[in-house]
Amino acid sequence: MPHAPDELVLKVEAVLFAAGKPLSARELSEALDGLDPRSVAKALHALEEAYRVRPCALEVRRVGERYALQLKDRFVPTVHAVTPVEMAPRTVKALTLIAYHQPVLQSVLVRMIGDAAYGEVQHLRGVGLVRTEPKGATLELTTTRRFAEYFGIPSSRPEEIRRFLEQKLGVPPATTAIPAPVADAETAPVPIAPSATVPVEGEAPAPEETAARSPVGEDAEPASVTAGTPAR
């Protein structure tokens, strides 16, 4: 007779499912009324193992220090027809940065747009626009063929996508560099992050400052895209 799962394991599963984004043991602990993070971490490992041996379309995947309850890679294409893409401005920004700088590490994207990157990557992967591959303690991010089809880009090759973004969105070619790894991501400057540098009133921004801005602004209207319809 199968062993009944611990109540805490079920609660951790419920929180991960409802969150829809990767959470750390500490974040899960806070969501569970401040339970001991060590007990939560133990429950996480038990849940991870349960999904590993269970015939299931879902998996618990570790993303750095966070955990996500998500579809297994081989089932992502199966749900494309029922997952319309609705994107808030922050999602459009994350997707544009991934598309322009691919392949890019998720840890680098976090330095660009903050911890919101974890949830955005999870969402974009779920709708089939971004592919993730484990790379050490983080993930390597690239766009999919579906991304190119959605946005009417004639090629799925990274260099062609980059050229498309330069032409359509006015991103200066070959001028935006990915920030190098830094010891203190909280205080180190991030050249590519939107509004990372603010020019003095009355002064024109320097060329490197202009190039450092994200190709998608904060105030962009949310985009809603239906499968098979290129975004305008």
N, C-alpha and C positions, 0 to 999 in steps of 0.2 A: 504494500500500500504506500503511495507516495507520501513523503513527509510534508505536512502542512506548512506553508511559509509563515515566518514570524510576522506578527502584526506590524512591527516597525518596517520590515522589508516592504510590505504592502503600502504603507503610508509614503515611504520614499518613492515607490513606483508611481503612486498617485500624484505626488508633487512634481516629479519629472515630466509626467504626461501632461499635466495642466500648464506647466511653465512654458513648454514649447521651445525651450532654449537650454543650453548647457548651464548647470549649476554646480557650485563647489559644495563640499561637505558642510562648510560653515554656513553657506546660504540655505542649504537644506535644513540645517539645524535651526536657523532663525525662523524658517517657515513652519517648523514643527515645534513651536513654542519653546525654543531654546534648549532642545535636547542636547545632551553631551555629543559634540562633534565626533568623538571617537566611536560612539555607538552608531552614529549615522554612517560613518565611514565603513564600519563593519557591515552594516545593512546594505550599503552600496555594493560592496564586494560580493555579498551573497546574492543580490539581485543580478549583478553582472554575470555571475556563474550560472544562475537559473536560466537566464536568457541564452546563454551560450549552449546549454545542453537541451533546451526546449525547442521542438520544431515550431518555428515562429517567424513571421515576417519582420519582427522588430528586434532591436539589439540595444544594449547599453554600451555606449562607446565613450571612452575616456578621451577628453580633449584638453590636454595640458593638465591643469588641476581641477577641471570641471568634468561633469558627466552629463550625457545627453541620452534620452530615450528616443530612438529614431528608426526609420526604415532601414533595413539592410540594403546595401548598394544595388543588389540585383533586382530589388522590387521597386526602386524609384521610377523607372520608365513605365511600370505597370499603372501607376496612378496619375500619369500626366494628363490624361483626358478629363479627370475630375478635379484638377487642381489649377484653377484660373489664377493668373498672376496679378495680384494687386499690391502696388508698391507705394509706400510713403516716401517722402523726400529722402529720409536717411537711408532707406533701402536702395533707392536709385543711386545715391552717392556711393554706398558700399559696393554695389555691383559695378559701377563705372570705374572705381579704383581697382577692383579686381581685374576687370577686363583690360584696363590700360596697362597694368603692371604685371600681368600674369607671365609666368607662374610666380605667385607671391605667397609668402608665409602668412598664416593667420595671425601669428604674433606680431608681424609687421603691420598688418591691417589694424590690430588693436592699438598700436602706437599712433596710427593715423586718425582713427575716429573714436577711440576709447573702448570700454568694455561692451558697448552696444554691438561691437563687431561679432561677438559670439552668437548672439541671437539672430543677427542679420545673415550670417553664414548658414546657420541652421535652416532659416526660412528659404534662402535662395537654393540651397541644396535640395530641400524638400520639394520645390517646384521644378527642379530639373534644370536650373540655369547655371549652377556652379557645381563643379566636381571637387571633391576633397580626397586627398591622399595623405596618410600618416607620414610625417617627416620629423623624426625624433620625437620631441615632446609636444610638437604642434602639428598643424596640417598645412599642406601645400594646396593652394587654391587656383583653379583654372576655370574658364567658362566652358560650356558644353556646346555641342552642335545645335541643340535646341535654342540656346541663347542667340546664336547667329540667325536662326530661322525666325525667332520672335521679333527681332529688331531689324529684319530685312538686310542683314549684312551678307554680302555675296560669298564670303569665305569664313571658315571657322579657325583659320590660322591666326595665331596671336598678332603677328606683324600686320596682317590685313585688318584685323579688328582695331588695332592701335591707329592705323592710318585712317580708318573710317571715323573714329572718335576725333582725331585731329581735324578732319575736314568738316564734320557735321557740328562739332561742339566747340571748335576753335581752340583746342588744346595745343599749345606751342609744341612742335615736334622735337623729340629728343632733348627736352630741357628739364623734365620733371624727374628727379632722382628719388629712389626709395631711400628712406633714412637708414643709416648704418646702425647695427645693434649698439645699444648703449647700456651702461650699467644701471642708470636711474632713469627709467622711462617717464617718471612723474615730473622731473625737472628739466630733462633734456629737450631742446627744441625739435619739433617735427616739421621739416620743411614743407611737406606736402599737405598737412592738415589744413582744412578751411579756416580762414581767419587766424592763421598762426602768426602772421605779422600784420600789423595795422599801420598804414602810413600816417604821418602827421597831417593834420588838417591843412589843406591848401597845397600839399606836396603831391606830386605824381608818384605812384609806387614804382620802385625800381624794377627792372625787367625780371630779375630773379624772384622778386616777390610776386609779381604777376604770374609767373610760371609755376610758383609753388601752390597756388590755389587749386582747389578741387574743380574739375570741369563741371560739376553739378552744384548749384547753389543751395543754401539752406531753404530758400523760399520757393523752390520749385514745386509745382502742383503735383499732388499724388498721381501716379500713373496706374491705369488699369488696363491690362492687356489680356485679350482672349486668345486661346490657342489657335495658331494658324493665321493670326492677324498681325502683320508687322506694326510695331509702334511708330507713331508719327513724330 
